[in-house]
Amino acid sequence: MAERLKDQFFQRPFFDALARSLKQAYPAFDSRRFFRLLYDDEWENRELKARMRHASEILGQTLPSEYRRALRILLKVERHFDGFDHLLFADFVERFGVDDYEASIPALETFTRSTAEFAIRPFIRKYPKRTMTQMLRWAKHRDEKVRRLASEGSRPRLPWGTALEEFKRDPGPILPILEALKDDPSETVTRSVANNLNDIARDHPDVAFEVAERWLKASPSRKPLLKHALRGLLKKGDPRALALFDLETGARVRVTKLKVTPRRVPLGGSCALEVAVASEETSTRAVRLEYVMTYARPGGRTGQKVFQLREAELAPGEKLELTRKLSFADRSTRKHYPGRHTLTLVVNGERKRVVSFSLVADE
């Protein structure tokens, strides 16, 4: 089983190094009190984000009570840390700095060396116009991580973050930021732009499609970005999204094989998927192959997820054969349960054929 995230980050070596750095920057820092408060009776039961927030609370109790003074100390030591553990610095600002915009926003610009995409969101809620104006400035920053913050921090449905309900209702304030970043030289920035537009598409598909159509018409080189941005609509078989990428609905493609081996898969194990299709078109056509996995859930419920298999150009009569390994090992984002599962092959948004199999517990 994969190591839990909470067992990888915010571990004792990080806190030891942090305490040493804080002691150097602030001699009055009480390391013993810090660790006594940090490792309380609930520490082991807390999940990853709860551990981070608890650590922020303890910093609030062991650093100077005046926010700006505490922040200056953290700004002195943060450069010694990186990776996921570094998120603690931005979280401190989110927890204690929302009432001090002038000090907190420059600090988040520094702390986004890892990311401040979660911490910026309370500022968007409390100071919407002011913060979005700042985000647009950040979209033109020389540092790609700051530019990414402008896009990622304004996502309406940021994973692991609380939703920005105001942008789910009206994504208009986000669009100038995406316009400024759509051709950014950094792939991490343009991927964030695509993810943001995909969020918008979930609540306002017409808005997302209009943006995508306009961007693609102006520059065909944006096609990869926009395919990622409209992936949710493509997976739903939205005819407009399919047509935008020359994927015609009703493609004459015959499924000659759809097979899962074995049909009884041990819980936590894997199986092989074999797919073969043949074009019955009279000219070359673009084909997008996906499959919809319907998972068994407790109490007779089910869950679904769509996976892309391949996009290809098929000439008349041409065949395409694919094999994939399907893993049913538990992950932090998905847990598997025994029971009947189905796999539905989808071609250009049209469901073509279904095969079923079962996950079985150890017998």
N, C-alpha and C positions, 0 to 999 in steps of 0.2 A: 504494500500500500504506500502511496506517495506520502512524503513527510508533510505534516500539516503546516500551513503558513505561519500559524502562531508559534510553532516550534522552530521556525527559521529566523524570525525577526524579533526585535526587542528582547534579545537575550542578554544574559549577564555580562558578556564581554563588551557589548555596546554600552550598557549603563555604567560599567566600571570606567570605560574611557571617557564617557560623558561627565561623570562625577569628577574625574581628575582634571578635565579641561575647565569645568566650572569652578573648581577650587583655585586654579591658577588665575582665572579671570576675575574671580570674586572670592577673596580669601576667607570671607565670613561664611561661605557655603558649608553647611553641616552635612557631610556625606553620610554619616551614620544615621542621622534622622531621615535623610532622603531614602536610603535603602529600607529602613524600618517601615516607613510609610508606603513605599512602593510595593514591597512584597508582603501584602496583607493576606488575610485568610481567603480572599476571593481571587487572588492573582491567577491561580491555576485554572479556575473556572471561566475566566474571561476569554473571549475570542479576540482576534487580532486588533480590530479597531477599538474595541473596548479597552484593551491593554494600552494602546496609544493614548486614548483620552485620559485614562487613569494616570499615566505617566505625566501628561500635561498638567493635570490637577495637582500632582505632587510637586512639579516644578513651581506651580503657582504658590504652593505653601512653603517652599524652601528657598526660593529666590526673593529679592526685595518685593514688598507688596505694591510698590509703585510700578505700574505696567511699563512705562517707558524705560525705567532703570533696568528692570528685568530683561526687557527686549534688547537693550544695548549689550548686556552680558551675553545673551544668546547669539547676537550678531557677531560677537568676537570669537565664539567657539564653533559655530556651525561649519566653517570651512574645513574642519578636521574630519567631517563625516560625510557619507554619501549613501546612495542606495535607498532602499525602502525605510531603513531606520531614520533617515534624514527627514522623513515626513513629520516627525515629532515637532520640529521647529515651526512649520506652518500650522500644525494643529494647535500649538500654544497660542499663536495669533488668532486662530479661529475661536478658541475658547475664551481668551481674555482681552482681545484687542478690537472687537467689533465697534465699540463706542469711541475708538480713537482712530479715525480714518487716516489722519495725516501721518501718524507714525506707522500704522500697520501696512498700508499699501506699498510704500517703499521696501518694507521688510519682506513682504510676500514676493516682490520682484526679485529679491536676493534669494529667498528660500525656495523659489521654484527651480533651483538647480536640480532638485529631485522632481518635485511637482507641488504646486499650490492649488491645483484644480478643485480640491474639496474645500480648502480654506477660503477661497475667494467668494464662494456662493452666499454666505451670510451677508457679505458686503453688497452683493448684487441686490439682495432682498431689501436691505435697509437703505441703501443709497443707489437706487437703480440707474438714474440718469448719470450721476457722477461716476459711478463705477464703470458703466458701459462706455462712457467717453474715455476713461482711462484704458479700458480693454482695447479700444480702437487705436489708441496711441501705442499700446504694447504690440499690436499687430504689425507695427512698422519698426519695432525694436531690432537692433543689430543681433541680439542673441536669440537663436532659434527656440530655446526653451521658454523664453518670455513670450515669443510670438505664439508658441503652442499653447501657453496658458490662456491667451486671449480666446482661442477657439475652444479648447478642452474645458476650460472653466465655465464657459457659457452654454455648454450642452444642456438641452432641456431634460435629458434622461441619462445623466452621467452614471455609469455603473458604479456601485458602492457609494454613490453620493445621493443626497436627497434631491428629488426632482425640483426643477424650477417651474412651478405651476404657472407663473406669469408668462413664461416663454412657451409652455405647452399651449396656452391659450392664444398667444400672439408672438410668433417668432420674429417679427419685424425688426426688433432691436439687434438681433444677432446677424442679420444679413449683411450689413456693411462690413463686419469683421470677416465674414466668409469671403466676401468679394475681394477684400484686401489680401487674403491669404491663399486664394485658389491656385495661384501659380508660384507659390513659395518654393525656393530651391531646396528646402529641407523636406525629405519624405515623411518624417515624423509629424511635421506641421500639416502637410496636405492630407495625410491619413486622418488627422484629427478633424480637418475640415470635412472630409468624407463622413466620418462618424457623426459629426454634428448635423450634417444634412440628412443623414439616415434617421437620426432622432426626430428631426422636423418632419420627415416623411411619415412617421408613425401617426402624428396628429394632424398634419396638413399636407397630404400627398400632392394636392394641386400646387401648393407653393414650391415644394421640393422639385416636382416635375418641371415647373416653369423655369426655375433656376437652372436645372440640369440641361434642359433643352437649349436655353440661351447660351450657357457656357460651352456646350458641345458644338453648337452652330458656329460660335466665334473661333473655336480652336479644337479640332478633332483630337489633338494630343491629350486632351483632358479625359479621354474615354476611360482609361483605367481608374482614375479618381472617381468618375461618375458612376461607373459600374459598382464600385464599392459603396458609394453614397446611396445608390438606389437598390442595394442588395435586398432590403426588406420588401420593396415592391416587386422586385424580380422573383423572389421566393414565393410571393403571393400570386404570381402569374398575372400581374397588372399588364393589360394589353399595351398601354402607352409606354411603360418602361421597356417592355420587350421590343416594341417597334422602334424605340429610340436607338437600340443597339442591333437593329436588323434581325431580330429574332421573331419570326412570324408565328402567330398562334395557328393552331391547326396544321402543324407541319406533318407531312406524310412520311412518318418514320415508323417502321415496324419493329417491335421488340421481339427478337428471336431467342433471347435467353434472359432470365432473371432468376438467379439461384443463390440460396444461402446454404452454406455447408459448415458445420452440421446443423441440423434443424433443432437439435436440443443443445443449447450452449450453457456450460457451467457458469453460474453466477460469478462475475469477476473475470471470466475468460474472454475468448474472442472467436470470431467465425470469419469465413471468407465470403465475399459478395462477388458474383460474376454477372456481368451485364453485357449483352450484345444487341446492337440495333442495326438496322439497314435502311438506307434512304430509298423511298419510292417516289421521290420528286423527279421532275424532268430537267431540273437545272440545279446548280450548286446552291446549297442553303446553309445558313448558320444554325447550329443546333446547340442548345443548352440542356445538359442532362443533370438532374438533381434527384435526390430521393428524400421522401418524408418518412422519418422514423416515428412510429407510434409506440411509446414506452408503456409498460405496465406500471401502475402505481397502486399503493395500498388502498384497500376498500373498493376495488373494482374500477377505480378511476384510471385515466390514461393521460399521457402528456405527449406533445409532438415537438419535433425539431426538424428543420429542413437543412440538408447538406448538399453542397454543390459537388458534382462528380467531374464534369468536363464541359468545356465549350469547344466546338470544332466546326470546320467547314466540311460538309459532306457532299461529294459529287453524286450524280444519279447512280443508284445502285451500290454506292459505297457502303461498306460495313465498318462498324466501330465496336471493338471489344475492350472491356475494362475489367480489372479485378481490384478489389479493395479489401483490406483487413478492417473489420469492425471490432473495436474493443469495448468491452463492458466492464472495465475496471472502474471503480468509483473514483471520482475526482472531487475537488473542493466545490465545484459548481454543479455536479450532477451525481446523484446516487441512483443505483440500479436496484430493481426488485424482481423477484421471480414472477413468471407469468407469460402470457401470450404477447408477443410483439409482432408488429407488421411493418413491412418496408414497401413503400409505394414509389415506383419509378415515374418521374415527371420529365416530359420533353417539351420545352418551350412553354412552360406553364400548364401543360395538359397532363393530367394523371393517366398513365397508360396501363400499368399492370401492378398487381400486389402479390407479395409473397409473405407468408407468415412463418414464425419460428418461436421457440420458447426459451426463456432463461430459466434454468432449474437450479435449485439449491443443491448442495452436496447431499448425495443419497447414501 
